[in-house]
Amino acid sequence: MTSNFKIINKEFKTALNKLKYPDSWFWCRYTINPYSGCAHTCIYCDARSQRYYLNQDFEREVIVKTNMDKILDKRIKNSRTLLPDVIGPGGVCDAYQPIELEVENTLKILKVIEKHRFPVNIATKSDLIIRDAEILNRIAKDTWCTVGFSITTMNEELAQFLEPHSSSPKERLAALSQIKKKAPNVQVGTYFMPIIPFLEDTDENLDAVIKKSKEAGADFIIFSPGLTLRDAQADFFFKKLKESKYNHVVKPLLNLYKGQLSPPKDYVDNMYQKLLALCQKYEVAVKVKRWIPKDYRKWNYKISELLLVKDYMDKLTSGKSNKSFYWAGLHLNNLEESIINVYKRGELVTLKNFNSKVIKFVEPYLKRSKEMNEKTGMDKFI
Ligand code: SF4
């Protein structure tokens, strides 16, 4: 655990990273990393790749960003333009890795998030998150909170090999149930990603992860077939595989990927269909319900969600992605007025990627919202 890790305390100058567009899996608009490095040391972790520029020994060091809560507080307090939106603590670290028990950096950040009424989405492999059930429930009640446990196999031995220092899959499922019980306002589920070909993509494992998640109380399962294989991360992963009892999958993996970052489309499409069918069988949602702001962005976010979910569902069912729906959905998050006003002016066509198909899809919703508003004087949801 962390005992083998060198813990370095360090102050940083910035806390919050704003994404150009919210991501359509977690709906995060901002990310914040309480730590740099991660003592969970999953052998497939992408933080090892060069794109994250982690200037440290990932296998031996964790940097505690000691002033994150204070600079986050200052950043939100001093900014006139920073609108509340979903913050994702973690990303290139697990916010609940073992050192969190001692230093409570994530908890301190959650207190600032709660104070400023920002919504939050946390992905973790640790059952330590149960400690924060109360504050997460309060955030969920006040704005929105989603917790996803990253679970990719029900085989404890394989999990121990892939993710040597995190809670076991059984412990994560138990934590999921605990969050559901202690924090009923929180949307909770499983991030079934990455699903590693030849190790975790058997029908038996897909069924087990989804079935067990549902039994534990999952509201959603977000899945992603395949593992991205990138430079230093891929080298480390293959080195570990070759040294292990799982070395027989090295060759099939190389044959499947053929030097690419991801598995081929026909593999992914086939997996999507299986995963979707299982989620339907166990009646669990394949998307996280989005946080909707109460200000002028309300309809922009709602319509954006509809477009992005449509694109996603088309991709899952037919393997075809409609790029204009996807990009129209993303761009809409950056519109600086309500889409209702644009609609009333008859100018939908001026919005980025709003072609005739997109307009035909969104118009009935906008029409209803306008009628509803005129009839009731209230801005009702769809
Ligand atoms: S928990 Fe996440 S950030 Fe930490 S090592 Fe594993 S994959 Fe990387």
Boltz pocket constraint, residues with backbone or C-beta under 6 A from the ligand:
constraints:
  - pocket:
      binder: B
      contacts: [[A, 38], [A, 39], [A, 40], [A, 41], [A, 42], [A, 44], [A, 45], [A, 46], [A, 47], [A, 91], [A, 92], [A, 93], [A, 94], [A, 125], [A, 163], [A, 166]]
      max_distance: 6.0
